Structures are given as structure tokens and as C-alpha cells.
Amino acid sequence: MSKVKVLVLLAAGVNCDRETALAFELAGAVADRVHVNDIIERPRLPADYQILALPGGFSFGDDIASGQVLARKLKHRLAGPITDFVSQGKLVLGICNGFQVLVKLGLLPALGGDQARQQAALTFNTSAKFEDRWVYLKPDPAGKCVFTRGLKNVIYLPVRHGEGRFVIGDDGLAALKSAGQVALRYVDAAGSPGDYPINPNGSVDDIAGISDATGRVFGLMPHPEVFIRPTQHPRWTRGEGAPPDGIEIFKNAVEYFKGR
């Protein structure tokens, strides 16, 4: 088949688009960076792609709340094309600010198949400060997420956010876990949970990333696009960081479409 095509969404304040596009290209896809206003003018454009990526950054300056303005814009101007995109068996990835947008849109966690209502939140870190550090993450072996299939027991990625604490009610958390929607948790180097700074933001159940029930819509606060080459590891000169953990998430997305 021809190469998988990825639509990398642009908007004012988004600033991780080039890294995200490069990550998909290194994974074997073709990535186009397209502004949300251009998609509004051409709402059929997403149909030409297999993956929709919402990169990190500070969309619209994170006014009101992180990702809120972009989420409202997508909900009121592009709800139909995005719903169709998901229903056609395609993939959606939201990184950091993109994860915040997906949660506010209702595409995550979409418990019970409800994609129109916000059911969780990504709010201020319990440290009350912007967290910029590398963290260890453990994939949930019961998770259905397409993007995290086959990842090793513990991976290493950076976080860079002020509003990354994942919050959901007890019933919602139980539903997430029973449906296999928890994709990644914050852990220490040995794979065990712990308090701050192991969990850098205070997320409930140490959750760093979730998927929808299909495993095809995935959001995470850490930045996999920042670790796609060995030399991006903070201790690469000591021989750490090869192969890079982040690129595997993008490879999984591209591999998903092989043979389809």
C-alpha cells in the first residue's frame, strides 16, 4: 500500500508540530502540517488521511484553560468530520496540549461510547508549578491502546506541562480500568509507582495516558516526539537511550495500517 498519511493539526500557540511530523516521517509515514482554519474551509480534507495528530504546545495561549479554545473550535466547526474520522477506524493521537483538547472534546475517555461529553479533566499539577522533567512510564498490560502495543516494560520520556493532572471520578476510573483504557502510568526506573516527582503532576492512579475503548484514540501528557533519536536522551553520552523509546509509539501507529 502507499505510505500512511498523517494530518498534524496546527493552531495558534501549537509549537510541537514539526517534531511530531518528523516523528511520523521517521516511522515511515507522510505527514502534513495543516492549520485548523484551512480544515474548516475544507472539511473533507481529513478523509484523505489515516492518522490525525494533535501536537503539544499552548493552543490559543491556553486562555480559559489548557486546550479549551481549540476544543471549542473543533467541536463547533469540525465535529462531523472528526466523528467520521474516528468511526472509519482511523487513529487519533493527542500529545500534552493535544491530550487536553481530546479530553475537553469528549473523544477521551468516551466512556460508554459517549464522544460528546467531557468525562474527565487535566488540571493544575499538585506541585503548583510547571513540570519540565524526564519520567518513567509503564504500559498497562491490559490496555487496548494501538500506540503502546509491544512497548517494553518501562519507557522514558519527558513531560513539560503545568496542567497535566488527570482527574476522573471513582466510577469513571473503574470503568476506564475495566475497559482496558489505561495506556500508561508514571512509575520509577524499576517500574513501581511512587509519589512526586515519580508522578510529576498528581494524576489519579498515576495515569499518564489513556485511550478510548477501541484503542484507536490515544492521549498522553509525556512527549514521545522529543525522544525519536538516541542523542535526545539526557544521558546519551553515557551510552543510554538507544533505541529511543518515543519513536516506537509512532511506529506502532504506522504499522497498524500495514495490510489494511
C-alpha angles and dihedrals in degrees: 000000000000119000119290111258121222126197109209108199119227128196137153109297097016105130108165096067098106093050091048093049091048091050092055091045092052087050090057104265135116112242128197122191107217128178117237091236090058090052091050088055091047105032093171091061096093089061088073091063137069099203131041115200125193106195130207128265135091106299111205088353090292087275114178090005137339110294093354099120095046091046091053091048092051093044095052100036107028108022093118098051092044093049090049090049092056095042090054091066097257128140131255124193125189119186120195103309087022089056089051089052093050091051093049090046091053095239086117129081089356092182112196089013092289105147096165102066133065107239102170140022142223105212142164118320114254088235087065090226141088109274117216108170143111116261139189119240133194122205113228107244089213093052121119095205114137092206096057100045114133096004114152121259095269127017131188125225137149127252123208112177147111097202107043105119108123111218129183135152122264093256091048092050091051090050091049092053096044091050093051093243098134104098106170137015132192112250140157124261091277093052097255125130121248147164127270128348091023085058097037099193109025097254115179112260087003089280115176099165140011139186134206119258092274093053090231099102111063133178129181137169098217118082114243091174089067093063107050098117128048092238091063091070110104090232101036092127087064090056097261127130105045118156097027114238098213097062091061091069091057093044090054090055093050094043089054090073098047110117093010 
